[in-house]
Amino acid sequence: MKKVTALVLLLAMIAMPVAGFAASPWTEKDTYGDRISGKLQFGLVNTLFGWTDVFFEPIKASKKCDNCGSIWTGIGKGLSDAVVNTVGGAFQLVTFPIVVDFPLPDDGVKFATCCGC
């Protein structure tokens, strides 16, 4: 009984952060072929360029807009997002024929330095 409870708690802890992320952009495609090619591209970009969030997140935070945090928040978010985007991108890449979404923070890697303001 304790093993089942521990497994349920572990799965809940894993699923909670994912529930807060928005759906990946490739999920809006119409056909199966478009979805798997979109997922393949999304996974490839995040696997190869996930590490760039180490630089982009502090830049976003330094812009001092309303929805940005401090530079230290940007560094922490950049480090965590770099790991999550790279590993998540690899997972998307490996599972591209299966059209189940595993969302990434901020819809994965984006090559922009503005924080949306």
N, C-alpha and C positions, 0 to 999 in steps of 0.2 A: 504494500500500500504506500509506503514511504517513497519507493522508487517511482510510482505512478504520479504522485503528488509533485515530486521533484522534476519529473519530465514535463508535466503540465506547466509548472512555474517557469521552467527554462524556455519552453516554447512561447509562453506569454511575454517573457522579457525580450525575446528575439522579434516577435511580431509587433510589439508596441511601437518601436521607433519607425518601422516600415509603414505602419498605418498612418503616420503623420505626414508622409511624403506624398507628393502629387504623382499621378500616373506618368510614366515615361512618354516622351513625345511620339514614339513609334506606335503606341497603342491606338492612336486616332486614325490610322490607315484603314482602308476599306477591305482590301483582299488579303488572303493569307500570304501570298507572295510578297506583297508590299510590306506586310508586318514583319516577316522573317528577314527581309533585306534591311528594313529599318532597324530591327533589333540587332542584326549583325553589324551594321554601321555604328550604331549607338555603343555597342559593346567594344568594338575596335577603337573608337575615339576615346572612350573612357579608360580602356586598358593602356593605351599608348600615352595619353596625355593627362591622366588623373593626377599625376604628381605636380602639375602646374598650379593646382589650387593652393599650394604652399606659397606661391607668389601672388596670385590673383585675389585671394581673400584679404590679406593685409592691405592691398591697394584699395579694394572696395571700402574697407573699414576706415582708411585714412581720408576718404572723400568727405567725411563728416556730414553725411546726409541723415535724414530723419530715421530711416530704418537700418542704419549701419551702427555697429558697435564701436568699441575702441580699437586701437591698433593691436592690443594684446588679445582681444577677442578674435580679431581677424587672424592672428597668428595661430591661435588654438584651433579655430574653425578650419583654417587652411590645412593644418597638419592632419586633423581628423578626416576632413573631406578628401584629402589626397589619398589616404589609405582606403577609405570607403569607396571612392570612385574607381580606384584602380582595381581593387578586389571585386567590387560589384560589376565593373565593366568586363572583367575576365569571366565572371559567372554568366553575364548576359551573352558573351561571346561563345562560351561553351554550350549554352542551352538555347541558341538562337532558333533551332527548328521547333522548339516548344514555345508557343506564344503566350506564356504566363509572365506577367510583369513582376519584376523585382525592382521597385523604384529606388532611385538614388537621390541624395540630397540636392536640392536646387536643380533638378532635372539633369544632373551630371555636369560634365565639363562644358563651360561656355567661355569663349575667348573674348570677353569684354571686361573693361576695367571700371565701368560705372555700376553703381549699385541700384540702378533702376529709378533714379529720381530725376 
